[in-house]
Amino acid sequence: MPEPPYYAVVFTAVRTEGDHGYAARNERMMELATARPGFLGIDSARGADGLGITVSYWRDEESIAAWREDAEHTLARADGREQWYASYALHVARVERAHAFTRPAGA
Amino acid sequence: MPEPPYYAVVFTAVRTEGDHGYAARNERMMELATARPGFLGIDSARGADGLGITVSYWRDEESIAAWREDAEHTLARADGREQWYASYALHVARVERAHAFTRPAGA
């Protein structure tokens, strides 16, 4: 990751029951997003209670806006509202500072 | 949640094997954090692969700094580095826009 500032998009969602084509489309969206200019990284976790959090990191707001306008991504968002998600929240945030820790080997 | 701007703290972590007192301390930290002035909300998910993401939301940077200086929280962070986490990353970000979706009832 570069030095801040950069951007984080936090997507927090509860899925509906069943797949409804979600897994394949999600894989395709990951493939498209990770190839976009300005894409920096993505982390995703879904707990046993059904709550999922995906955080993607982007160089700037322009990169986020361009990905938002991608035609396949726009269709996938519509399918998300119609089929895949019971609820979601999206936060776009400017990362102001960051740090990372990795456990020393053997510790 | 209020209208932006407010702040998000994104904590992404891989746990070590075993509990080492984590569950009880995590519960205590949740109790303390949610009672802090400026605390707005928290979402947490841990996937089957061991990656966990916790996003807490705060009114301003001062609220985050004050929680960071809390004595029990400071000790818990040290225990986290010594025992609970194989690796983690922390991002502090200013939320610039947000929206939420809830599936219409019966849809």
Backbone of each chain as ProteinMPNN parsed JSONL, in Angstrom:
{"seq_chain_A": "MPEPPYYAVVFTAVRTEGDHGYAARNERMMELATARPGFLGIDSARGADGLGITVSYWRDEESIAAWREDAEHTLARADGREQWYASYALHVARVERAHAFTRPAGA", "coords_chain_A": {"N_chain_A": [[0.843, -1.196, 0.0], [0.414, 2.328, -0.657], [1.707, 5.407, 0.858], [-0.663, 7.116, 2.972], [-2.535, 10.074, 1.899], [-5.159, 7.855, 0.784], [-7.989, 6.039, -0.498], [-10.747, 4.34, 1.077], [-13.33, 1.998, 0.562], [-15.983, 0.943, 2.282], [-17.995, -1.757, 2.541], [-20.765, -3.073, 3.934], [-22.78, -5.783, 4.557], [-25.815, -7.725, 4.644], [-26.705, -10.806, 3.495], [-29.352, -12.186, 1.403], [-31.301, -15.262, 1.602], [-29.967, -18.168, -0.054], [-28.179, -18.564, -3.242], [-28.566, -17.349, -5.833], [-27.025, -16.761, -8.108], [-24.982, -15.266, -7.087], [-22.295, -16.012, -6.239], [-20.747, -16.533, -8.574], [-20.973, -14.07, -9.898], [-19.852, -12.373, -8.027], [-17.235, -13.276, -8.047], [-16.518, -12.556, -10.648], [-16.751, -9.747, -10.426], [-14.691, -9.233, -8.61], [-12.529, -9.931, -10.205], [-12.711, -7.959, -12.204], [-12.545, -5.572, -10.66], [-10.04, -5.702, -9.371], [-8.36, -5.383, -11.498], [-8.606, -2.761, -12.249], [-7.423, 0.59, -12.955], [-5.835, 2.305, -10.295], [-6.776, 0.677, -8.299], [-6.004, -0.65, -5.142], [-6.157, -2.693, -3.215], [-7.971, -5.334, -1.461], [-10.08, -6.54, 1.134], [-12.009, -9.069, 2.669], [-14.602, -10.402, 4.662], [-16.884, -12.742, 6.0], [-19.125, -13.42, 8.501], [-20.441, -16.044, 10.669], [-22.955, -15.244, 11.389], [-23.977, -14.101, 9.135], [-23.365, -11.497, 8.47], [-21.431, -9.568, 6.33], [-18.324, -7.994, 5.562], [-16.677, -5.972, 3.327], [-13.772, -4.392, 2.375], [-12.46, -2.207, 0.146], [-9.584, -0.71, -1.323], [-8.429, 2.3, -2.745], [-6.675, 4.459, -5.019], [-7.566, 7.104, -5.421], [-10.435, 9.348, -5.508], [-11.329, 9.516, -8.109], [-10.707, 7.028, -9.241], [-12.489, 5.402, -7.891], [-14.93, 6.458, -8.733], [-14.806, 5.898, -11.475], [-14.837, 3.099, -11.514], [-17.31, 2.693, -10.406], [-18.879, 3.5, -12.533], [-18.518, 1.537, -14.401], [-19.966, -0.727, -16.689], [-20.698, -3.486, -16.287], [-20.402, -3.628, -13.55], [-22.318, -1.821, -12.681], [-24.692, -3.13, -13.454], [-24.432, -5.369, -11.799], [-24.694, -4.195, -9.278], [-27.376, -3.468, -9.354], [-28.578, -6.008, -9.489], [-27.763, -6.869, -7.009], [-29.319, -5.296, -5.272], [-31.799, -6.251, -6.026], [-31.718, -9.032, -5.58], [-29.581, -10.179, -3.94], [-28.994, -8.961, -1.484], [-30.211, -8.363, 1.771], [-29.876, -6.137, 3.274], [-27.669, -3.318, 3.163], [-24.788, -1.22, 3.798], [-22.835, 1.465, 2.656], [-19.748, 3.007, 2.846], [-17.697, 5.644, 1.932], [-14.455, 6.61, 2.344], [-11.714, 8.684, 3.307], [-8.529, 7.657, 3.717], [-6.484, 8.518, 6.327], [-4.431, 7.842, 8.02], [-2.377, 4.937, 8.551], [-1.351, 1.78, 9.84], [0.622, -1.21, 10.12], [1.024, -4.508, 11.473], [3.123, -7.26, 11.893], [3.565, -10.383, 13.273], [6.587, -11.242, 14.848], [8.684, -13.755, 13.432], [8.604, -16.969, 14.895], [7.733, -16.009, 17.308]], "CA_chain_A": [[0.0, 0.0, 0.0], [1.174, 3.578, -0.654], [1.46, 6.266, 2.021], [-1.899, 7.899, 2.893], [-3.933, 9.68, 1.778], [-5.813, 7.112, -0.297], [-9.414, 5.905, -0.16], [-11.318, 3.032, 1.432], [-14.775, 1.827, 0.383], [-16.404, -0.074, 3.249], [-19.306, -2.286, 2.16], [-21.217, -3.939, 5.017], [-24.012, -6.308, 3.967], [-26.449, -8.971, 5.052], [-27.21, -11.488, 2.304], [-30.61, -12.934, 1.422], [-31.123, -16.72, 1.545], [-29.729, -18.73, -1.387], [-27.071, -17.955, -3.991], [-29.12, -16.483, -6.892], [-25.967, -16.336, -9.029], [-24.07, -14.342, -6.406], [-20.888, -16.442, -6.141], [-20.084, -16.346, -9.864], [-20.894, -12.634, -10.2], [-18.9, -11.788, -7.098], [-15.904, -13.634, -8.559], [-16.302, -11.701, -11.824], [-16.536, -8.361, -9.966], [-13.343, -9.2, -8.043], [-11.617, -9.961, -11.353], [-12.747, -6.638, -12.847], [-12.108, -4.502, -9.745], [-8.6, -5.792, -9.088], [-7.634, -4.987, -12.712], [-8.86, -1.341, -12.519], [-6.392, 1.543, -12.527], [-6.106, 2.918, -9.005], [-7.12, -0.33, -7.284], [-4.849, -0.905, -4.276], [-6.272, -3.929, -2.442], [-9.331, -5.638, -0.981], [-10.208, -7.528, 2.208], [-13.408, -9.445, 2.79], [-14.882, -11.417, 5.688], [-18.306, -12.932, 6.296], [-19.247, -14.196, 9.731], [-21.462, -17.087, 10.756], [-24.259, -14.576, 11.535], [-24.422, -13.611, 7.828], [-22.862, -10.145, 8.183], [-20.19, -9.53, 5.571], [-17.674, -6.694, 5.406], [-15.642, -5.909, 2.298], [-13.128, -3.08, 2.299], [-11.532, -2.069, -0.985], [-8.73, 0.473, -1.198], [-8.275, 2.947, -4.054], [-5.714, 5.56, -5.02], [-8.227, 8.413, -5.357], [-11.884, 9.314, -5.748], [-11.561, 9.31, -9.541], [-10.674, 5.575, -9.477], [-13.743, 4.851, -7.35], [-16.013, 6.909, -9.615], [-14.709, 5.188, -12.76], [-15.29, 1.709, -11.27], [-18.759, 2.789, -10.204], [-19.542, 3.677, -13.833], [-18.335, 0.334, -15.216], [-21.305, -1.229, -17.039], [-20.985, -4.756, -15.601], [-20.524, -3.353, -12.118], [-23.617, -1.163, -12.49], [-25.698, -4.198, -13.514], [-24.288, -6.213, -10.606], [-25.274, -3.477, -8.135], [-28.841, -3.581, -9.458], [-28.908, -7.382, -9.08], [-27.554, -6.919, -5.565], [-30.503, -4.743, -4.599], [-32.984, -7.058, -6.335], [-31.658, -10.444, -5.221], [-28.553, -10.741, -3.061], [-28.809, -8.305, -0.185], [-31.329, -7.948, 2.617], [-29.537, -4.754, 3.621], [-26.248, -2.995, 3.122], [-24.361, 0.164, 3.991], [-21.606, 1.767, 1.936], [-19.046, 4.198, 3.322], [-16.5, 6.033, 1.185], [-13.678, 7.321, 3.365], [-10.342, 9.066, 2.948], [-7.595, 7.114, 4.71], [-5.574, 9.579, 6.756], [-3.222, 7.174, 8.504], [-2.475, 3.475, 8.535], [-0.144, 1.049, 10.185], [0.459, -2.661, 10.043], [1.828, -5.288, 12.416], [3.273, -8.684, 11.592], [4.184, -11.057, 14.393], [7.929, -11.71, 14.522], [8.767, -15.215, 13.236], [9.009, -17.706, 16.095], [7.156, -15.424, 18.541]], "C_chain_A": [[0.881, 1.251, 0.0], [1.016, 4.292, 0.688], [0.084, 6.934, 1.877], [-1.579, 9.333, 2.46], [-4.233, 8.782, 0.572], [-7.237, 6.862, 0.178], [-9.781, 4.46, 0.175], [-12.812, 3.063, 1.154], [-15.181, 0.653, 1.261], [-17.833, -0.481, 2.907], [-19.693, -3.337, 3.189], [-22.592, -4.462, 4.619], [-24.497, -7.575, 4.639], [-27.073, -9.574, 3.796], [-28.639, -12.005, 2.509], [-30.291, -14.427, 1.462], [-30.817, -17.148, 0.107], [-28.657, -17.965, -2.153], [-27.543, -16.981, -5.075], [-28.038, -15.955, -7.841], [-24.907, -15.448, -8.403], [-22.602, -14.742, -6.518], [-20.128, -16.175, -7.445], [-19.92, -14.856, -10.182], [-19.904, -11.932, -9.286], [-17.463, -12.057, -7.569], [-15.55, -12.749, -9.76], [-16.025, -10.245, -11.413], [-15.144, -8.21, -9.35], [-12.305, -9.128, -9.15], [-11.552, -8.58, -12.018], [-12.16, -5.562, -11.937], [-10.593, -4.514, -9.579], [-7.753, -5.379, -10.299], [-7.782, -3.49, -13.019], [-7.636, -0.494, -12.192], [-6.79, 2.148, -11.181], [-6.528, 1.947, -7.925], [-5.87, -0.662, -6.474], [-4.938, -2.221, -3.511], [-7.687, -4.13, -1.96], [-9.246, -6.699, 0.107], [-11.682, -7.805, 2.402], [-13.551, -10.515, 3.853], [-16.39, -11.523, 5.852], [-18.424, -13.861, 7.475], [-20.389, -15.191, 9.672], [-22.863, -16.48, 10.891], [-24.763, -13.972, 10.229], [-23.962, -12.206, 7.49], [-21.523, -10.234, 7.453], [-19.649, -8.119, 5.493], [-16.612, -6.828, 4.332], [-15.09, -4.493, 2.285], [-12.199, -3.084, 1.093], [-10.825, -0.727, -0.865], [-8.388, 0.974, -2.597], [-7.368, 4.153, -3.939], [-6.391, 6.905, -4.795], [-9.713, 8.259, -5.665], [-12.208, 9.057, -7.213], [-11.592, 7.803, -9.867], [-11.978, 4.933, -9.017], [-14.902, 5.202, -8.28], [-15.997, 6.135, -10.935], [-15.184, 3.738, -12.611], [-16.8, 1.675, -11.062], [-19.502, 2.862, -11.532], [-19.356, 2.485, -14.767], [-19.691, -0.348, -15.435], [-21.645, -2.531, -16.315], [-21.188, -4.545, -14.11], [-21.872, -2.691, -11.8], [-24.749, -2.189, -12.514], [-25.634, -5.075, -12.259], [-24.877, -5.513, -9.383], [-26.799, -3.556, -8.153], [-29.295, -4.984, -9.043], [-28.746, -7.546, -7.574], [-28.779, -6.422, -4.809], [-31.729, -5.632, -4.831], [-32.932, -8.448, -5.718], [-30.759, -10.796, -4.048], [-28.534, -10.19, -1.645], [-30.128, -7.981, 0.506], [-31.124, -6.494, 3.037], [-28.05, -4.538, 3.407], [-26.017, -1.529, 3.454], [-23.021, 0.327, 3.283], [-21.018, 3.064, 2.487], [-17.834, 4.442, 2.436], [-15.703, 6.972, 2.087], [-12.249, 7.548, 2.888], [-9.409, 8.583, 4.049], [-6.563, 8.178, 5.055], [-4.319, 9.022, 7.382], [-3.477, 5.687, 8.595], [-1.211, 2.913, 9.141], [-0.436, -0.434, 10.22], [1.418, -3.317, 11.016], [1.92, -6.71, 11.88], [4.081, -9.297, 12.719], [5.584, -11.535, 14.018], [7.952, -13.24, 14.395], [9.256, -15.87, 14.515], [8.421, -17.178, 17.375], [5.879, -16.149, 18.921]], "O_chain_A": [[1.966, 1.247, 0.583], [0.275, 3.831, 1.555], [-0.302, 7.286, 0.763], [-0.443, 9.773, 2.64], [-3.645, 8.928, -0.5], [-7.648, 7.439, 1.186], [-9.215, 3.506, -0.359], [-13.486, 4.043, 1.473], [-14.778, -0.486, 1.021], [-18.758, 0.328, 2.97], [-19.034, -4.37, 3.308], [-23.494, -3.663, 4.366], [-23.712, -8.384, 5.134], [-27.872, -8.927, 3.118], [-29.075, -12.232, 3.638], [-29.125, -14.811, 1.366], [-31.342, -16.564, -0.841], [-28.272, -16.861, -1.767], [-26.974, -15.898, -5.218], [-28.132, -14.825, -8.32], [-24.033, -14.934, -9.1], [-21.756, -13.912, -6.853], [-19.01, -15.659, -7.427], [-18.874, -14.428, -10.67], [-19.201, -11.013, -9.706], [-16.598, -11.184, -7.498], [-14.426, -12.259, -9.872], [-15.157, -9.592, -11.992], [-14.488, -7.185, -9.541], [-11.333, -8.378, -9.064], [-10.471, -8.095, -12.353], [-11.368, -4.733, -12.386], [-9.944, -3.47, -9.639], [-6.572, -5.064, -10.153], [-7.15, -2.994, -13.952], [-6.892, -0.81, -11.264], [-7.959, 2.464, -10.963], [-6.634, 2.326, -6.759], [-4.808, -0.924, -7.039], [-3.908, -2.813, -3.187], [-8.513, -3.22, -2.033], [-8.451, -7.635, 0.021], [-12.511, -6.9, 2.314], [-12.729, -11.426, 3.943], [-17.093, -10.513, 5.844], [-17.886, -14.968, 7.459], [-21.197, -15.18, 8.744], [-23.851, -17.128, 10.546], [-25.849, -13.393, 10.196], [-24.137, -11.754, 6.358], [-20.598, -10.902, 7.915], [-20.41, -7.159, 5.374], [-15.745, -7.698, 4.414], [-15.839, -3.52, 2.194], [-11.259, -3.876, 1.031], [-11.386, 0.254, -0.376], [-8.099, 0.195, -3.505], [-7.297, 4.792, -2.889], [-5.87, 7.752, -4.07], [-10.18, 7.181, -6.032], [-13.234, 8.456, -7.531], [-12.408, 7.36, -10.675], [-12.504, 4.034, -9.672], [-15.748, 4.359, -8.579], [-17.05, 5.76, -11.452], [-15.861, 3.216, -13.496], [-17.477, 0.741, -11.491], [-20.616, 2.353, -11.655], [-19.982, 2.434, -15.826], [-20.466, -0.524, -14.495], [-22.748, -2.676, -15.786], [-22.029, -5.19, -13.485], [-22.484, -2.976, -10.77], [-25.661, -2.127, -11.69], [-26.669, -5.473, -11.723], [-25.494, -6.163, -8.539], [-27.436, -3.691, -7.108], [-30.286, -5.13, -8.327], [-29.505, -8.278, -6.939], [-29.22, -7.036, -3.838], [-32.589, -5.758, -3.958], [-33.972, -9.003, -5.364], [-31.133, -11.635, -3.228], [-28.107, -10.872, -0.714], [-31.036, -7.405, -0.091], [-32.078, -5.723, 3.141], [-27.266, -5.485, 3.466], [-26.933, -0.71, 3.396], [-22.179, -0.571, 3.312], [-21.703, 4.083, 2.58], [-17.033, 3.534, 2.216], [-16.213, 7.998, 2.537], [-11.665, 6.731, 2.177], [-9.491, 9.049, 5.186], [-5.856, 8.678, 4.18], [-3.256, 9.637, 7.301], [-4.616, 5.232, 8.701], [-0.13, 3.481, 8.986], [-1.585, -0.86, 10.333], [2.473, -2.774, 11.343], [0.918, -7.293, 11.464], [5.147, -8.797, 13.079], [5.757, -12.169, 12.977], [7.303, -13.935, 15.177], [10.201, -15.395, 15.146], [8.571, -17.799, 18.427], [5.249, -15.808, 19.922]]}, "seq_chain_B": "MPEPPYYAVVFTAVRTEGDHGYAARNERMMELATARPGFLGIDSARGADGLGITVSYWRDEESIAAWREDAEHTLARADGREQWYASYALHVARVERAHAFTRPAGA", "coords_chain_B": {"N_chain_B": [[-26.817, 6.79, 12.303], [-24.929, 9.825, 11.953], [-24.92, 12.588, 9.558], [-22.22, 12.49, 7.189], [-19.239, 14.582, 7.489], [-17.679, 11.91, 9.356], [-15.767, 9.548, 11.303], [-14.048, 6.489, 10.431], [-12.632, 3.553, 11.755], [-10.746, 1.062, 10.58], [-10.04, -2.178, 11.226], [-8.154, -4.843, 10.447], [-7.477, -8.2, 10.742], [-5.507, -11.145, 11.4], [-5.882, -13.881, 13.426], [-3.919, -15.546, 15.989], [-3.422, -19.065, 16.801], [-5.74, -20.561, 19.112], [-7.326, -19.251, 22.165], [-6.302, -17.624, 24.337], [-7.327, -15.849, 26.251], [-8.627, -13.996, 24.716], [-11.445, -13.782, 23.943], [-12.916, -12.94, 26.229], [-11.619, -10.524, 26.812], [-12.06, -9.13, 24.469], [-14.813, -8.83, 24.569], [-14.988, -7.172, 26.808], [-13.643, -4.903, 25.818], [-15.42, -4.116, 23.818], [-17.58, -3.386, 25.397], [-16.484, -1.185, 26.761], [-15.763, 0.522, 24.593], [-18.173, 1.059, 23.236], [-19.439, 2.631, 25.073], [-18.097, 5.018, 25.069], [-17.745, 8.599, 24.711], [-18.65, 9.985, 21.588], [-18.59, 7.634, 20.19], [-20.029, 5.874, 17.489], [-20.845, 3.512, 16.25], [-20.382, -0.029, 15.441], [-19.123, -2.675, 13.44], [-18.501, -6.092, 12.825], [-16.81, -8.877, 11.445], [-15.771, -12.229, 10.975], [-14.169, -14.436, 8.897], [-14.203, -17.877, 7.657], [-11.629, -18.405, 6.914], [-10.101, -17.189, 8.81], [-9.524, -14.493, 8.669], [-10.368, -11.437, 10.052], [-12.492, -8.575, 10.138], [-13.027, -5.517, 11.597], [-14.952, -2.675, 11.873], [-15.127, 0.388, 13.308], [-17.034, 3.284, 14.089], [-16.764, 6.759, 14.517], [-17.325, 10.011, 15.983], [-15.419, 12.039, 15.677], [-11.878, 12.84, 15.279], [-10.839, 13.35, 17.777], [-12.355, 11.798, 19.537], [-11.484, 9.256, 18.81], [-8.777, 9.413, 19.474], [-8.948, 9.763, 22.256], [-10.077, 7.324, 23.093], [-8.051, 5.652, 22.296], [-6.161, 6.319, 24.197], [-7.169, 5.292, 26.528], [-6.635, 3.381, 29.45], [-7.124, 0.571, 29.894], [-7.618, -0.204, 27.292], [-5.197, 0.334, 26.071], [-3.538, -1.554, 27.328], [-4.789, -3.862, 26.37], [-4.227, -3.671, 23.645], [-1.486, -4.108, 23.67], [-1.425, -6.772, 24.614], [-2.664, -7.894, 22.424], [-0.71, -7.658, 20.417], [1.208, -9.292, 21.56], [-0.029, -11.786, 21.9], [-2.564, -12.4, 20.559], [-2.748, -11.772, 17.829], [-1.606, -12.69, 14.61], [-1.092, -11.045, 12.524], [-1.934, -7.677, 11.683], [-3.744, -4.855, 10.293], [-4.328, -1.403, 10.499], [-6.515, 1.15, 9.686], [-7.248, 4.53, 9.671], [-9.839, 6.58, 8.809], [-11.53, 9.242, 7.139], [-14.88, 9.535, 6.816], [-16.544, 10.349, 3.938], [-18.797, 10.144, 2.39], [-21.895, 8.309, 2.582], [-24.199, 5.631, 2.192], [-27.236, 3.754, 2.651], [-29.043, 0.699, 2.271], [-32.103, -0.964, 2.519], [-33.874, -3.884, 2.041], [-37.084, -3.821, 0.604], [-39.919, -4.742, 2.541], [-41.262, -7.974, 2.072], [-40.241, -8.202, -0.486]], "CA_chain_B": [[-25.551, 7.464, 12.001], [-25.106, 11.223, 11.545], [-24.433, 12.897, 8.214], [-20.765, 12.691, 7.124], [-18.114, 13.701, 7.806], [-17.328, 11.331, 10.642], [-14.551, 8.75, 11.097], [-14.084, 5.03, 10.502], [-11.377, 2.866, 12.07], [-10.841, -0.263, 9.966], [-9.036, -3.068, 11.827], [-8.167, -6.092, 9.685], [-6.525, -8.989, 11.53], [-5.461, -12.609, 11.41], [-5.633, -14.331, 14.793], [-3.077, -16.714, 16.263], [-4.186, -20.235, 17.26], [-6.126, -20.574, 20.533], [-8.038, -18.056, 22.638], [-5.384, -16.794, 25.146], [-8.065, -14.782, 26.935], [-9.127, -13.015, 23.738], [-12.906, -13.601, 23.887], [-13.358, -12.129, 27.374], [-11.071, -9.161, 26.679], [-12.747, -8.495, 23.346], [-16.129, -8.444, 25.082], [-14.76, -6.008, 27.682], [-13.305, -3.745, 24.973], [-16.671, -3.702, 23.175], [-18.355, -2.714, 26.445], [-15.875, 0.128, 26.994], [-15.774, 1.36, 23.386], [-19.538, 1.497, 22.899], [-19.851, 3.628, 26.078], [-17.267, 6.223, 24.945], [-18.315, 9.733, 23.969], [-18.234, 10.036, 20.186], [-18.752, 6.322, 19.535], [-21.238, 5.89, 16.66], [-21.294, 2.173, 15.865], [-19.304, -0.987, 15.149], [-19.475, -3.888, 12.698], [-17.388, -7.023, 12.897], [-17.032, -10.162, 10.769], [-14.573, -13.059, 10.832], [-14.452, -15.502, 7.945], [-13.706, -19.218, 7.943], [-10.178, -18.403, 6.659], [-9.406, -16.577, 9.946], [-9.404, -13.039, 8.526], [-11.439, -10.677, 10.684], [-12.542, -7.134, 9.874], [-13.876, -4.747, 12.498], [-14.994, -1.254, 11.531], [-15.841, 1.206, 14.287], [-17.326, 4.621, 13.578], [-16.56, 7.762, 15.581], [-17.757, 11.351, 15.611], [-14.295, 12.891, 15.265], [-10.558, 12.294, 15.607], [-10.617, 13.491, 19.22], [-12.965, 10.61, 20.171], [-10.597, 8.116, 18.53], [-7.548, 9.612, 20.258], [-9.251, 9.552, 23.673], [-10.246, 5.878, 23.268], [-6.715, 5.085, 22.163], [-5.401, 6.566, 25.428], [-7.781, 4.568, 27.649], [-5.598, 2.499, 30.009], [-7.427, -0.84, 29.616], [-7.491, -0.408, 25.849], [-3.755, 0.327, 25.777], [-3.049, -2.88, 27.74], [-5.341, -4.867, 25.451], [-3.482, -3.606, 22.381], [-0.195, -4.774, 23.9], [-1.704, -8.212, 24.626], [-2.968, -8.255, 21.044], [0.554, -7.852, 19.681], [1.967, -10.386, 22.169], [-0.694, -13.087, 21.961], [-3.789, -12.711, 19.815], [-2.725, -11.505, 16.384], [-0.476, -13.027, 13.755], [-0.844, -9.811, 11.78], [-3.095, -6.794, 11.54], [-3.567, -3.533, 9.701], [-5.284, -0.433, 11.023], [-6.693, 2.334, 8.846], [-8.138, 5.575, 10.202], [-10.311, 7.227, 7.58], [-12.602, 10.226, 7.282], [-16.007, 9.157, 5.961], [-16.969, 11.521, 3.173], [-20.206, 9.928, 2.042], [-22.407, 7.012, 3.007], [-25.622, 5.391, 1.99], [-27.689, 2.465, 3.154], [-30.16, 0.086, 1.548], [-32.819, -2.049, 3.2], [-34.794, -4.524, 1.122], [-38.476, -3.583, 0.975], [-40.581, -5.904, 3.146], [-42.006, -8.794, 1.114], [-39.563, -8.293, -1.79]], "C_chain_B": [[-25.84, 8.904, 11.579], [-24.742, 11.395, 10.072], [-22.901, 12.974, 8.238], [-20.45, 14.195, 7.105], [-18.13, 13.165, 9.239], [-16.159, 10.386, 10.348], [-14.809, 7.249, 11.204], [-12.686, 4.517, 10.849], [-11.541, 1.43, 11.588], [-9.694, -1.111, 10.498], [-9.18, -4.435, 11.161], [-7.102, -6.991, 10.29], [-6.645, -10.483, 11.277], [-5.066, -13.034, 12.817], [-4.567, -15.421, 14.83], [-3.989, -17.895, 16.64], [-4.56, -20.076, 18.736], [-6.728, -19.254, 20.973], [-7.132, -17.099, 23.416], [-6.092, -15.615, 25.832], [-8.703, -13.763, 26.011], [-10.624, -12.732, 23.871], [-13.397, -12.687, 25.006], [-12.87, -10.687, 27.245], [-11.747, -8.411, 25.542], [-14.128, -8.002, 23.795], [-16.006, -7.191, 25.961], [-14.445, -4.751, 26.852], [-14.548, -3.215, 24.256], [-17.519, -2.898, 24.158], [-17.815, -1.297, 26.677], [-16.03, 1.052, 25.783], [-17.171, 1.922, 23.129], [-20.057, 2.549, 23.889], [-19.087, 4.951, 25.957], [-18.041, 7.372, 24.308], [-17.785, 9.714, 22.532], [-18.319, 8.708, 19.463], [-20.068, 6.307, 18.759], [-21.747, 4.502, 16.304], [-20.117, 1.28, 15.559], [-19.875, -2.18, 14.407], [-18.258, -4.79, 12.684], [-17.756, -8.322, 12.192], [-15.712, -10.916, 10.726], [-14.923, -14.248, 9.969], [-13.826, -16.825, 8.358], [-12.188, -19.303, 7.732], [-9.39, -17.712, 7.776], [-9.225, -15.075, 9.833], [-10.619, -12.36, 9.154], [-11.335, -9.213, 10.319], [-13.501, -6.511, 10.882], [-13.792, -3.288, 12.075], [-15.776, -0.539, 12.624], [-15.946, 2.624, 13.733], [-17.343, 5.599, 14.744], [-16.894, 9.143, 15.054], [-16.604, 12.182, 15.059], [-12.975, 12.242, 15.699], [-10.269, 12.357, 17.101], [-11.19, 12.272, 19.955], [-12.061, 9.39, 19.997], [-9.342, 8.217, 19.389], [-7.793, 9.332, 21.739], [-9.424, 8.063, 23.976], [-8.886, 5.169, 23.169], [-5.911, 5.229, 23.459], [-5.998, 5.895, 26.659], [-6.808, 3.483, 28.129], [-5.864, 1.018, 29.711], [-7.253, -1.162, 28.13], [-6.011, -0.488, 25.44], [-3.136, -1.02, 26.165], [-3.547, -3.966, 26.793], [-4.595, -4.845, 24.115], [-2.122, -4.292, 22.514], [-0.377, -6.293, 23.924], [-2.015, -8.717, 23.217], [-1.697, -8.534, 20.251], [1.318, -9.055, 20.232], [1.328, -11.756, 21.967], [-1.729, -13.369, 20.884], [-3.66, -12.62, 18.304], [-1.437, -11.963, 15.708], [-0.092, -11.801, 12.92], [-2.099, -8.953, 11.823], [-2.71, -5.531, 10.793], [-4.672, -2.644, 10.239], [-5.307, 0.767, 10.081], [-7.647, 3.292, 9.553], [-8.526, 6.453, 9.026], [-11.485, 8.149, 7.875], [-13.709, 9.87, 6.298], [-16.529, 10.397, 5.264], [-18.384, 11.375, 2.646], [-20.6, 8.507, 2.405], [-23.827, 6.865, 2.505], [-25.963, 3.974, 2.404], [-28.888, 2.012, 2.341], [-30.788, -0.96, 2.458], [-33.867, -2.57, 2.234], [-36.232, -4.239, 1.555], [-39.104, -4.861, 1.534], [-41.38, -6.644, 2.082], [-41.332, -8.934, -0.239], [-38.714, -9.558, -1.851]], "O_chain_B": [[-26.853, 9.181, 10.937], [-24.307, 10.445, 9.422], [-22.333, 13.471, 9.211], [-21.311, 14.996, 6.741], [-18.526, 13.848, 10.184], [-15.612, 10.421, 9.246], [-15.67, 6.801, 11.962], [-11.688, 4.988, 10.305], [-12.362, 0.676, 12.111], [-8.524, -0.811, 10.258], [-10.209, -5.097, 11.299], [-5.936, -6.6, 10.353], [-7.72, -11.008, 10.986], [-4.039, -12.6, 13.34], [-4.338, -16.124, 13.845], [-5.2, -17.721, 16.779], [-3.788, -19.521, 19.518], [-6.657, -18.258, 20.253], [-7.179, -15.89, 23.188], [-5.526, -14.531, 25.972], [-9.262, -12.77, 26.475], [-11.032, -11.571, 23.908], [-14.19, -11.775, 24.772], [-13.61, -9.746, 27.531], [-11.981, -7.206, 25.634], [-14.551, -6.9, 23.445], [-16.819, -6.271, 25.865], [-14.932, -3.664, 27.161], [-14.709, -2.005, 24.104], [-18.099, -1.871, 23.805], [-18.579, -0.337, 26.776], [-16.384, 2.222, 25.93], [-17.332, 3.108, 22.841], [-21.003, 3.274, 23.584], [-19.398, 5.906, 26.669], [-18.901, 7.143, 23.457], [-16.604, 9.454, 22.302], [-18.139, 8.655, 18.247], [-21.109, 6.681, 19.299], [-22.943, 4.32, 16.079], [-18.987, 1.75, 15.43], [-20.977, -2.64, 14.705], [-17.126, -4.325, 12.549], [-18.878, -8.811, 12.325], [-14.66, -10.327, 10.475], [-15.863, -14.986, 10.266], [-13.022, -16.884, 9.288], [-11.534, -20.174, 8.304], [-8.162, -17.645, 7.716], [-8.812, -14.434, 10.8], [-11.76, -12.678, 8.82], [-10.238, -8.666, 10.203], [-14.651, -6.934, 11.0], [-12.703, -2.732, 11.934], [-16.953, -0.828, 12.842], [-15.069, 3.096, 13.011], [-17.868, 5.302, 15.817], [-16.772, 9.422, 13.862], [-16.774, 12.934, 14.099], [-12.967, 11.227, 16.395], [-9.542, 11.518, 17.634], [-10.571, 11.771, 20.894], [-11.894, 8.593, 20.92], [-8.895, 7.224, 19.964], [-6.949, 8.735, 22.406], [-8.96, 7.592, 25.014], [-8.625, 4.202, 23.885], [-5.085, 4.376, 23.782], [-5.391, 5.925, 27.73], [-6.228, 2.759, 27.32], [-4.951, 0.289, 29.323], [-6.801, -2.247, 27.764], [-5.635, -1.278, 24.574], [-2.314, -1.565, 25.429], [-2.803, -4.886, 26.454], [-4.36, -5.898, 23.522], [-1.664, -4.969, 21.593], [0.416, -7.023, 23.329], [-1.665, -9.843, 22.866], [-1.614, -9.514, 19.511], [1.994, -9.761, 19.483], [2.027, -12.765, 21.873], [-1.766, -14.476, 20.346], [-4.374, -13.308, 17.575], [-0.333, -11.668, 16.167], [1.085, -11.56, 12.65], [-3.204, -9.47, 11.983], [-1.536, -5.181, 10.671], [-5.809, -3.081, 10.412], [-4.267, 1.323, 9.727], [-8.731, 2.895, 9.98], [-7.67, 7.001, 8.332], [-12.316, 7.874, 8.741], [-13.5, 9.9, 5.085], [-16.908, 11.374, 5.909], [-19.093, 12.367, 2.475], [-19.754, 7.62, 2.52], [-24.568, 7.842, 2.402], [-25.093, 3.107, 2.496], [-29.642, 2.82, 1.8], [-30.084, -1.746, 3.091], [-34.651, -1.802, 1.677], [-36.57, -4.394, 2.729], [-38.832, -5.951, 1.032], [-42.087, -6.027, 1.285], [-41.799, -9.71, -1.073], [-38.065, -9.818, -2.864]]}, "name": "protein", "num_of_chains": 2, "seq": "MPEPPYYAVVFTAVRTEGDHGYAARNERMMELATARPGFLGIDSARGADGLGITVSYWRDEESIAAWREDAEHTLARADGREQWYASYALHVARVERAHAFTRPAGAMPEPPYYAVVFTAVRTEGDHGYAARNERMMELATARPGFLGIDSARGADGLGITVSYWRDEESIAAWREDAEHTLARADGREQWYASYALHVARVERAHAFTRPAGA"}
